[in-house]
Amino acid sequence: MIPTGAVSPDFPISSTAVAGHETDRYKTVRHALRNDGLFQEHEPNAWRVARRPFQLTSTEVTYFEQLGQHLLAFTRSLNRLYQESVKGQQPSWIHQYLDQGKPDALLSFGQMNRFKNVLPDVIRPDIIPTSDGMIMTELDAVPGGMGLTGSLAQTYSRLGEDIVGGPDGLPKGFASMLLQRAKGSNPVVAIVVSDESESYRTEMQWLANQLNRQGLATACVSPRDLRFTEDGLFLSEHFGERSVSVVYRFFELFDLLNVPKSELMMYAAKKGLTVVTPPYKPWLEEKLAFALLHHPMLEHYWTTQLPTETFQVLKRLMPHTWILDPQPIPPMGVIPGLTLGNQPISDWRMLGTATQKERQYVVKPSGFSELAWGSRGVSIGHDLSQTEWAGALETGLDSFSSTPYILQEFHKGRLHTVDYYNEDKKEWTTMEGRTRLSPYYFVDGDEAKLAGILATVCPKDKKIIHGMRDAVMMPCGIPDKP
């Protein structure tokens, strides 16, 4: 949409071990991924193949296994905080921030009583291992990468590697989650992928194929393929007159106006003819939720709603974040927790004069925008000239009414080494880089269960870690037995 007191997130992350001397390992991995439709070496966005999974320690695996429960508790409490704010039981500015720039019709739909306690069924944080521990940069409710991670897990498992979540963790977790949401027996699932999300269609098709092999009737379709009647949604070409029990929404809410038949899907959900997951709750898809967790006026709420351990884990995990609100601050007021040269700040534009060393911050859209996913819209303070940095702040402030931006502390990732196959040299090559770990959790009742972790390692000179051409992508592995 993420541990017991004995487990600390401040452990070191092990580098990927160099394994064996298999000359055909690259060909095996490449062939498997090409068969799954998930890898083409000559495509512009192709990435590098790793020799082995990214090896975690047993402490790290335990940490990630427990982390999902903390994130589920946070999501549930955030949903409650929003609803109490709407009702006037919490300060109104909370829901006003989360509602900023969103259409009233969408907000009214998400606030309907029938959806009151519905939460996203997939939780996927992006986590950067740093020298000071783990730092989460995003909490995604509509994550890409599930099919890719699942295919990689199966591929490396066939090579004899032990993978976090096992070879079938992703498809089995996804299927279990959908079956829990389905109504009645013999359900039909539609994974609906919009044009905006077209680049993810092949991996979602892979997931659909895996679910069909498990006996769960599933189709990966365009919104245009859906047919609506008063009895529900149908995919006649796939399943005849069996109505769709669950729609997995693989499209962003900001794009609803461009999604064909989006109103029919919403109507079917409203009438209880089908279930749509994740729910139409844009307030659960905002990065500014990190700012709410750290806001001193809300500390009492979080400490009473969350277990003590969960609150402490999340405070360490979520970087300090502020909402770039252009409204003037009274003369006696300051921005909580934000300083420049050890002096409190009362005007965002004061940060525009910060030196390169002082601007260890990121400016990025909070959500509900085409700029708010991937690496779009991100400005890293110390990577910009002072003029560019001041301009990034102005952009964020000027966009508040339509797309709120956030200011977030920047945390540099630790360096790790991985082996990847160098196509030019036709050999395995060692690269030093920084890592993003993306664990996938599926909600099963009151539990968020870990199904797998995707590791993305980018060259150390890259400031933003994502699935670029120079990145090495691999599943995370369970530590070797002594």
C-alpha positions in Angstrom: 0.0 0.0 0.0 6.8 -4.1 8.9 9.5 -7.1 15.4 9.6 -8.2 18.9 11.5 -6.1 21.4 14.5 -8.5 21.0 14.8 -7.6 17.3 16.4 -4.3 16.4 16.3 -2.8 12.9 19.8 -1.4 13.4 21.6 -4.5 12.1 24.0 -4.7 9.2 22.7 -6.0 5.9 24.9 -8.7 4.4 26.2 -8.4 0.9 25.1 -10.9 -1.7 27.5 -13.8 -1.6 29.4 -15.0 -4.6 28.3 -18.6 -5.3 29.7 -21.4 -7.4 31.1 -21.3 -10.9 28.1 -22.2 -13.0 28.8 -20.8 -16.4 25.2 -21.3 -17.5 23.5 -19.7 -14.5 22.8 -16.5 -16.4 21.3 -18.3 -19.3 19.1 -20.3 -17.0 17.8 -17.2 -15.3 17.4 -15.3 -18.5 15.6 -18.1 -20.2 13.1 -18.6 -17.3 12.3 -14.9 -17.1 11.9 -14.6 -20.9 9.5 -17.5 -20.8 7.5 -15.7 -18.2 7.5 -12.6 -20.3 9.4 -10.6 -17.7 12.8 -10.0 -19.2 14.1 -8.7 -22.6 17.7 -7.9 -22.7 17.4 -5.4 -25.5 14.5 -3.4 -24.1 15.3 0.2 -22.9 14.3 -0.7 -19.3 16.1 -4.1 -19.1 17.9 -4.6 -15.8 20.9 -6.7 -14.8 20.6 -10.4 -13.7 22.1 -11.3 -10.3 24.2 -14.4 -9.8 22.5 -15.2 -6.5 19.6 -13.9 -4.4 20.4 -11.0 -2.0 21.4 -12.9 1.1 19.8 -11.8 4.4 20.8 -12.8 7.9 18.4 -14.8 10.1 17.9 -11.6 12.2 16.9 -9.7 9.1 14.5 -12.3 7.9 12.8 -12.3 11.4 12.6 -8.5 11.2 10.8 -8.5 7.9 8.5 -11.3 8.9 7.3 -9.2 11.9 7.3 -5.9 10.1 4.1 -6.5 8.2 2.1 -6.6 11.5 3.3 -3.2 12.5 2.4 -1.7 9.1 -1.0 -3.3 9.2 -1.6 -1.7 12.6 -0.5 1.6 11.3 -2.8 1.4 8.3 -5.7 0.5 10.5 -5.0 3.4 12.9 -4.5 5.9 10.0 -7.9 4.9 8.6 -9.5 5.4 12.0 -7.7 8.8 12.5 -9.0 10.0 9.2 -12.6 9.0 10.0 -12.5 10.6 13.4 -11.2 13.8 11.8 -14.0 13.8 9.3 -16.5 13.4 12.3 -14.9 16.2 14.3 -13.5 13.8 16.9 -9.9 14.7 15.9 -8.6 18.0 14.4 -10.1 18.8 11.0 -6.8 19.7 9.5 -5.9 16.0 9.4 -8.5 15.0 6.9 -8.2 18.3 5.1 -4.5 17.5 4.4 -5.4 14.0 3.3 -8.3 15.2 1.1 -6.4 18.0 -0.5 -6.7 18.0 -4.3 -9.1 15.0 -4.5 -12.5 15.0 -6.1 -15.4 15.2 -3.6 -17.2 12.2 -5.3 -14.2 9.9 -4.7 -13.9 11.0 -1.1 -17.7 10.5 -0.5 -17.5 7.1 -2.0 -14.6 6.0 0.2 -16.3 7.3 3.3 -19.4 5.2 2.9 -20.3 3.1 5.9 -20.1 -0.2 4.0 -16.4 0.5 3.4 -15.6 1.9 6.9 -13.2 -0.8 8.0 -12.0 -2.0 4.6 -8.2 -1.7 4.2 -5.7 -2.5 1.4 -5.0 -6.3 1.2 -1.5 -5.8 -0.1 1.2 -3.9 1.8 4.5 -3.1 0.2 7.0 -0.7 1.8 10.2 0.5 0.1 13.0 0.2 2.6 16.6 1.5 2.4 19.2 -0.2 4.6 21.4 2.6 6.0 24.2 2.7 8.5 21.7 3.9 11.1 19.2 1.1 10.5 16.2 0.7 8.1 14.5 3.7 6.6 11.1 3.5 4.7 10.6 5.9 1.9 7.2 4.7 0.8 4.2 2.6 1.7 2.5 1.4 -1.4 -1.1 0.0 -1.5 -1.0 -0.7 -5.3 2.5 -2.0 -5.8 4.2 -3.2 -8.9 6.7 -5.9 -8.8 4.6 -8.8 -7.4 4.8 -10.9 -10.6 8.4 -10.1 -11.1 9.3 -11.0 -7.5 7.3 -14.2 -7.8 8.9 -15.2 -11.1 12.4 -14.5 -9.7 11.6 -16.6 -6.6 10.6 -19.6 -8.6 13.6 -19.2 -10.9 16.3 -19.0 -8.2 14.6 -21.7 -6.2 15.0 -24.1 -9.2 18.7 -23.3 -9.0 18.8 -24.6 -5.5 18.5 -21.3 -3.6 16.4 -20.8 -0.5 14.2 -17.8 -1.0 12.3 -15.7 1.5 8.7 -16.7 1.2 9.6 -19.8 -0.8 9.2 -20.4 -4.5 5.4 -19.8 -4.5 5.1 -17.2 -1.7 3.8 -14.5 -4.0 1.1 -16.4 -6.0 -0.1 -18.4 -2.9 -0.3 -15.3 -0.7 -2.1 -13.4 -3.5 -4.6 -16.2 -4.0 -5.3 -16.6 -0.3 -6.0 -12.9 0.1 -8.4 -12.9 -2.9 -10.2 -16.0 -1.7 -10.7 -14.3 1.6 -12.3 -11.3 -0.1 -14.4 -13.4 -2.5 -18.1 -14.0 -1.9 -19.6 -17.4 -2.5 -18.0 -20.6 -3.8 -16.1 -21.0 -7.1 -15.1 -17.3 -7.3 -14.0 -15.4 -10.4 -11.2 -12.8 -10.1 -10.4 -10.0 -12.5 -7.0 -8.3 -12.3 -7.9 -5.0 -14.0 -4.8 -3.2 -15.4 -5.3 0.3 -16.8 -3.6 1.8 -19.8 -1.5 4.0 -17.4 -0.2 0.8 -15.8 0.4 -1.0 -19.1 4.1 -1.6 -18.4 3.1 -3.9 -15.5 0.6 -6.0 -17.5 3.0 -8.9 -18.3 3.8 -9.5 -14.6 0.1 -9.3 -13.6 -0.6 -11.8 -16.4 2.0 -14.0 -14.9 0.2 -13.8 -11.6 -3.1 -14.6 -13.2 -1.6 -17.7 -14.8 -0.2 -18.8 -11.5 -3.6 -18.4 -9.8 -5.4 -20.4 -12.5 -2.9 -23.2 -11.9 -4.0 -23.2 -8.3 -7.6 -23.6 -9.4 -8.7 -19.9 -8.9 -10.4 -18.7 -12.0 -8.5 -15.4 -12.8 -8.1 -13.2 -15.8 -5.8 -10.2 -16.3 -7.9 -7.8 -18.3 -8.3 -4.2 -19.5 -11.2 -2.3 -17.9 -12.8 -2.3 -21.4 -13.2 -6.1 -21.1 -15.6 -5.9 -18.2 -19.4 -6.1 -19.0 -21.9 -4.7 -16.5 -25.4 -5.8 -15.8 -27.7 -5.4 -12.8 -26.4 -8.8 -11.7 -22.8 -7.7 -11.5 -19.6 -7.6 -13.6 -18.8 -10.2 -16.2 -16.0 -11.4 -18.4 -18.0 -13.4 -20.9 -15.0 -14.2 -23.1 -13.2 -15.8 -20.2 -15.8 -17.2 -17.8 -19.2 -17.1 -19.6 -22.0 -16.0 -17.3 -20.1 -16.3 -14.0 -20.0 -12.9 -12.4 -16.7 -11.4 -11.1 -16.4 -11.9 -7.4 -13.3 -9.8 -6.8 -11.7 -7.0 -8.8 -8.0 -6.4 -8.0 -7.6 -2.8 -8.9 -4.3 -2.3 -10.6 -4.7 1.4 -11.4 -4.1 4.6 -9.5 -7.0 6.6 -8.1 -5.7 9.8 -9.6 -6.2 8.2 -13.0 -9.9 7.3 -12.5 -11.2 9.7 -15.2 -9.0 7.9 -17.7 -10.0 4.4 -16.7 -12.9 3.1 -18.9 -15.9 1.7 -16.9 -14.4 3.0 -13.6 -17.9 4.3 -12.6 -19.4 0.8 -13.3 -16.8 -0.9 -11.1 -17.5 1.6 -8.3 -21.3 1.1 -8.7 -20.9 -2.7 -8.6 -18.8 -2.4 -5.4 -21.3 0.0 -3.9 -24.2 -2.4 -4.5 -22.2 -5.4 -3.1 -22.2 -7.1 -6.5 -18.4 -7.4 -6.4 -15.5 -6.6 -4.1 -12.8 -4.2 -5.3 -9.4 -4.3 -3.6 -7.6 -2.1 -2.7 -10.5 0.1 -1.6 -11.2 3.5 -3.0 -9.6 5.3 0.0 -7.1 7.8 -1.3 -6.2 8.9 2.2 -4.5 5.6 2.7 -2.2 6.2 -0.3 -0.5 9.5 0.8 3.1 9.8 1.8 2.2 12.7 4.1 0.9 10.0 6.5 4.6 9.8 7.6 4.3 13.5 8.8 1.2 12.6 10.8 3.1 9.9 12.6 5.8 12.3 13.7 3.5 15.3 14.5 3.8 16.2 18.2 0.1 17.0 18.4 -0.8 13.5 17.4 1.6 11.6 19.6 -1.1 10.9 22.2 -3.3 9.4 19.4 -0.6 7.1 18.1 0.5 6.0 21.6 -3.0 5.0 22.6 -3.9 3.4 19.3 -0.7 1.5 18.5 1.2 -1.0 20.7 4.2 0.7 22.3 6.6 -1.5 20.3 4.8 -0.7 17.0 5.0 3.0 17.6 8.7 2.9 18.4 9.5 0.7 15.4 7.6 3.0 13.0 9.2 6.2 14.5 12.6 4.7 13.7 11.5 3.4 10.3 9.6 6.4 8.9 11.9 9.4 8.2 10.9 12.8 9.6 8.5 14.3 7.1 6.7 17.6 6.8 3.8 18.8 4.6 4.7 21.7 2.4 1.8 23.9 3.3 2.1 27.5 2.0 -0.2 29.0 4.6 1.6 31.6 6.7 2.7 30.6 10.2 1.9 33.1 13.0 4.9 35.1 14.3 5.1 33.0 17.5 4.9 29.7 15.6 7.6 27.4 14.2 7.5 24.3 12.0 7.8 21.4 14.5 11.1 19.6 14.4 12.6 21.5 11.5 15.7 23.6 12.0 18.4 25.4 9.9 21.7 26.1 11.6 20.3 24.9 14.9 17.6 27.6 14.6 13.9 26.8 14.4 12.2 27.6 11.0 8.9 29.5 10.7 8.9 29.9 6.9 9.6 27.1 4.3 11.5 29.5 2.1 14.1 29.9 4.8 15.3 26.5 3.7 16.0 27.9 0.2 19.2 29.4 1.6 20.5 26.2 3.1 24.0 25.1 2.1 24.5 21.8 0.3 25.4 20.1 3.6 22.3 21.5 5.3 19.8 20.4 2.6 19.8 16.7 3.2 16.2 16.5 2.2 13.9 15.2 -0.5 10.9 17.1 -1.9 8.3 14.9 -3.6 4.6 14.7 -4.3 2.6 13.0 -1.5 0.2 11.1 -3.7 -2.8 11.3 -6.1 -0.6 12.4 -9.0 1.1 10.9 -12.0 4.3 12.4 -10.4 3.9 10.5 -7.2 5.0 7.0 -8.2 8.4 5.6 -9.4 11.1 8.3 -9.3 9.0 11.0 -10.9 8.7 14.3 -9.2 11.5 13.7 -6.7 14.1 16.4 -6.0 17.1 15.6 -3.7 18.3 18.8 -2.0 22.1 18.2 -1.9 22.1 17.0 -5.5 20.8 20.4 -6.7 22.2 23.8 -7.0 20.9 26.3 -4.5 18.8 27.9 -7.2 17.3 24.6 -8.2 16.7 23.6 -4.6 14.8 26.9 -3.9 12.8 26.2 -7.1 11.9 22.7 -6.0 10.6 24.1 -2.7 8.5 26.8 -4.6 7.1 24.1 -6.9 6.0 22.1 -3.9 4.4 25.1 -2.2 2.7 26.3 -5.3 1.2 22.8 -6.0 -0.4 22.5 -2.5 -4.0 23.1 -3.6 -3.9 20.4 -6.3 -1.0 18.1 -5.3 0.5 18.4 -1.8 4.2 17.9 -1.6 6.2 16.7 1.3 9.7 17.5 2.6 11.5 14.4 3.9 14.8 13.7 5.5 17.3 12.1 3.1 19.0 9.0 4.4 21.9 7.5 2.3 21.8 3.8 1.8 24.6 1.6 2.8 26.9 0.1 0.2 26.6 -3.6 -0.7 28.3 -5.7 -3.3 26.5 -7.9 -5.8 27.5 -10.1 -8.7 25.7 -9.5 -12.0 26.2 -10.8 -15.5 28.0 -8.4 -17.7 26.7 -8.9 -21.2 29.6 -7.0 -22.8 32.3 -9.0 -21.1 30.3 -12.2 -21.0 31.2 -12.8 -17.4 30.0 -12.3 -13.8 31.0 -8.8 -12.6 31.0 -7.4 -9.0 29.2 -4.1 -8.5 29.1 -1.9 -5.4 25.8 -0.2 -4.9 23.0 0.9 -2.7 19.9 -1.2 -2.0 16.2 -0.9 -1.8 14.3 -3.8 -0.2 10.6 -4.2 -1.1 8.8 -6.8 1.0 5.4 -7.9 0.0 2.7 -8.7 2.6 -0.7 -10.1 2.1 -3.4 -9.5 4.7 -5.0 -12.7 5.9 -7.6 -12.0 8.6 -5.7 -9.9 11.3 -2.3 -10.9 10.0 0.0 -9.4 7.4 2.1 -12.3 6.1 5.4 -11.9 4.3 5.3 -13.6 0.8 8.7 -12.4 -0.6 11.2 -9.6 -0.8 12.5 -7.9 -4.0 16.0 -6.4 -3.7 17.1 -3.6 -6.2 20.7 -2.6 -6.1 21.8 0.5 -8.1 25.3 1.8 -8.8 26.6 3.8 -5.8 26.6 7.1 -7.8 22.8 7.0 -8.3 20.9 9.0 -5.8 17.5 7.4 -6.4 17.2 3.7 -6.2 14.7 2.2 -8.7 14.5 -0.5 -11.5 16.8 1.3 -13.9 18.8 -0.3 -16.7 22.0 -0.3 -14.5 20.2 -1.9 -11.5 20.6 -5.5 -10.4 17.3 -7.0 -9.3 16.9 -10.2 -7.4 14.8 -11.9 -4.7 16.0 -12.0 -1.1 17.4 -15.3 0.1 17.4 -17.1 3.4 20.8 -17.3 5.0 22.9 -20.4 4.2 22.8 -23.1 6.8 26.2 -23.6 8.6 
